[in-house]
Amino acid sequence: MVLAEKGVGVEVVTADPQNLPRDVLEANPYASLPTLIDRDLTLYEPRIMMEYLDERFPHPPLLPVYPVARAEIRQYIHRVEQDWCPLVDSLLRSRSKDQLANARKQLADGLISIAPIFADKPFFMSADFSLLDCCLAPILWRLPVFDIHIPLTRQTQPLLDYMQRVFTRESFQASLSDWERSIHSA
């Protein structure tokens, strides 16, 4: 999504995590995905990739100019990574019905509880689209896969409006794989 927002052309190679291409295995000591290979640079941590791309391709900026605002966005990204990403991982990997139900409930409750804050600004904690939105949008897009449905209430309306704003962005649509596109096509 960051690359699409920046208008940068890129070759995306889809790889099976169980059978990684040799160049990924040679370049990435963790043999993990995603892996970004840019000339002589290899990155394998998504947040570092996003910040690198924001600095390498500065327009449009996806982090605020001012240090305090940048730090706040980074702190919110950290919270998404700590609070919601483990739940997403659990929903993707767990085989236990109890663990799945617990992760589903925690993620839904967490999103519903913060829904009203989306009424204050057009994007997540910001007047401008940022890397924070790039972190949250893929989670929100995948909610149907996790069997999570945000009900339409006065409390959740701001979150649902935010989702619509982000999902209709040209860069978001351009970043979707065929599988991701199929999530909302049914």
C-alpha positions in Angstrom: 0.0 0.0 0.0 2.9 2.4 0.8 4.3 1.8 -2.7 1.0 2.4 -4.3 0.4 5.6 -2.3 3.8 6.8 -3.5 3.1 5.8 -7.1 6.2 3.6 -7.2 6.3 0.8 -9.7 7.5 -2.5 -8.2 7.8 -6.1 -9.0 5.8 -8.1 -6.4 6.8 -11.7 -6.3 4.3 -14.0 -4.5 6.1 -16.7 -2.7 5.1 -19.8 -0.7 6.4 -19.3 2.8 7.1 -23.0 3.0 9.1 -22.9 -0.2 10.9 -19.6 -0.4 12.9 -18.6 -3.5 16.7 -18.9 -3.2 17.2 -15.1 -3.4 15.0 -14.6 -0.4 16.8 -17.3 1.6 20.2 -15.8 0.7 19.2 -12.2 1.4 17.0 -12.6 4.5 18.6 -14.3 7.6 15.1 -15.0 9.0 13.7 -16.5 5.8 10.5 -14.5 6.3 8.0 -12.7 4.3 7.6 -10.0 3.3 11.1 -9.2 2.2 12.0 -6.1 0.3 15.0 -6.2 -1.9 16.0 -2.8 -3.3 19.4 -2.9 -5.1 21.9 -3.8 -2.4 19.5 -3.4 0.5 17.3 -6.1 1.9 14.7 -5.4 4.5 12.5 -8.0 6.3 10.7 -6.0 9.0 7.5 -4.4 7.7 7.6 -1.2 9.8 11.2 -0.6 8.7 10.2 -1.2 5.1 7.4 1.3 5.3 9.6 4.0 6.9 12.4 3.3 4.4 10.0 3.7 1.5 8.5 6.9 3.0 12.0 8.4 3.2 13.3 7.0 -0.1 10.2 8.3 -1.9 9.3 11.5 0.1 6.2 12.5 -1.9 3.5 12.3 -0.6 4.9 12.0 3.0 3.3 9.3 5.1 4.8 10.5 8.4 4.3 14.0 9.8 7.1 16.5 9.4 7.2 17.5 13.1 9.1 15.1 15.5 6.3 15.0 18.1 3.6 14.1 15.6 6.0 11.5 14.0 6.6 10.0 17.4 2.9 9.8 18.1 2.2 8.0 14.8 5.0 5.6 15.5 3.6 5.0 19.0 0.1 4.2 17.5 1.7 1.9 15.0 3.4 0.1 17.9 0.1 -0.2 19.6 -1.5 -1.8 16.5 1.4 -4.2 16.3 1.2 -5.1 20.0 -2.5 -5.1 20.5 -4.1 -6.3 17.2 -1.5 -8.0 15.1 -1.1 -10.9 17.6 -4.9 -11.4 17.5 -4.7 -11.4 13.7 -1.9 -14.0 13.8 -4.0 -16.1 16.1 -7.0 -15.9 13.8 -4.8 -17.0 10.9 -2.9 -19.8 12.6 -4.9 -21.2 15.5 -6.8 -24.5 15.2 -8.5 -24.2 18.6 -12.1 -23.0 18.4 -11.7 -21.4 21.8 -8.6 -19.5 20.8 -10.3 -18.4 17.6 -13.4 -17.2 19.4 -11.3 -15.4 22.0 -9.2 -13.7 19.4 -12.2 -12.8 17.3 -14.0 -11.3 20.3 -10.9 -9.3 21.5 -10.3 -7.8 18.0 -13.9 -6.9 17.5 -14.3 -5.4 21.0 -11.0 -3.5 20.5 -12.2 -2.0 17.2 -15.7 -1.2 18.4 -14.3 0.5 21.6 -12.1 2.9 19.6 -14.7 3.5 16.8 -15.8 6.9 18.2 -12.3 8.4 17.8 -12.6 8.1 14.0 -15.2 10.9 14.2 -12.5 13.4 15.2 -10.2 13.2 12.1 -10.6 11.8 8.6 -7.8 9.3 9.2 -6.6 7.2 12.2 -5.5 9.8 14.7 -4.6 12.3 11.9 -5.9 14.7 9.5 -3.6 13.2 6.9 -3.3 9.6 5.5 -0.3 8.1 7.2 1.7 4.9 7.7 -0.7 4.2 10.6 -3.5 3.9 8.1 -1.3 1.6 6.0 -1.0 -0.7 9.1 -4.6 -0.7 10.1 -6.3 -0.9 6.7 -5.2 -4.5 5.9 -6.5 -5.7 9.2 -9.9 -4.0 8.6 -10.1 -5.3 5.1 -9.7 -8.9 6.3 -12.4 -8.7 9.0 -14.8 -10.8 6.9 -12.2 -13.6 6.6 -12.0 -13.6 10.4 -15.8 -13.7 10.6 -15.9 -10.3 12.3 -18.6 -8.0 11.3 -18.8 -4.5 12.8 -22.4 -3.7 13.4 -23.9 -0.4 12.2 -24.6 1.7 15.3 -24.1 5.3 16.3 -20.9 4.3 18.1 -19.4 2.3 15.1 -20.5 4.7 12.3 -17.2 6.7 12.4 -15.2 3.5 12.1 -17.3 2.3 9.2 -17.0 5.7 7.5 -13.2 5.5 8.0 -13.1 2.1 6.5 -15.0 3.3 3.5 -12.7 6.3 3.0 -9.6 4.1 3.1 -10.9 1.2 1.1 -11.9 3.5 -1.8 -8.5 5.1 -2.0 -6.9 4.5 -5.3 -3.7 3.4 -3.6 -5.5 0.9 -1.4 -7.3 -0.7 -4.3 -4.1 -0.8 -6.3 -2.3 -2.6 -3.5 -4.8 -5.5 -3.3 -3.9 -8.9 -4.5 -6.5 -11.0 -6.4 -7.1 -13.0 -3.2 -7.6 -9.8 -1.2 -9.9 -8.3 -3.8 -12.0 -11.5 -3.6 -12.7 -10.9 0.1 -15.1 -8.1 -0.6 -16.4 -9.2 -4.0 -18.9 -11.7 -2.8 
